Amino acid sequence: MYLRSTKTFIGTIEKVDESHAFPPTFPRSPAKAVLIRRKDRSKSWVPVEGITKLYVVGK
């Protein structure tokens, strides 16, 4: 995955969850989400609606 604005590599998508449970403070839970492994090896679930600033190139 790369940042759309600067084309900086940020990580890879490891999993997709069609109905991921986010914390109650999240506007829509459950929601479709992707698990991203960042360059620093940390992982985080990101809602698909929230990744408009990112894009994937190549496979």
N, C-alpha and C positions, 0 to 999 in steps of 0.2 A: 504494500500500500504506500502511496505517495501523497504528499500534500499537493492539492490542486494548485495553489498559488505559487509555490517555489519549486515544485517537483522534487522535494526532499524525501528520501526514503525514510519511512517511520516504522515499518514492520510488515508482518504477514498475517493473513487470516488463517486461523487454525480450525475453527468450528463455526457452524451456523446453527442457531436455535430459533425455531419458528415461534416459540412461545416462552421467552426467557422472563423469569420473575425478577423485576427490579424493585428497589426499596419503595415503600409507600409514598415517599415524596416525589417519585417520578410520575409525570402526568398520565402516562398510559402503561400499566403493568397488568398482565404480561404483554410483551411486545417482541417483534422479530429482532434478533440481535446477532452480532458476530463477535467472536473472541479473537482479539488482536494480540499477537506476541510482538512487543516493541523491540527496537534495536537493543535496548538495555536488558532484554530477556524478561522483563515484567509482562504480565498479561492483564487484560481488562476486557470486560464485556461492554460493547458499545451498541446502542440502538441503531438500527439501519437508518431510521429517520435522521439521526445525528451525524451521519458520515458524508454529508454532501460536500464537505471541504476536502474529502479524500477521494482518490480514485485508484483503480488497479490497472497496471499495464502488464501485458504478457501473462503467460501461465506456465 
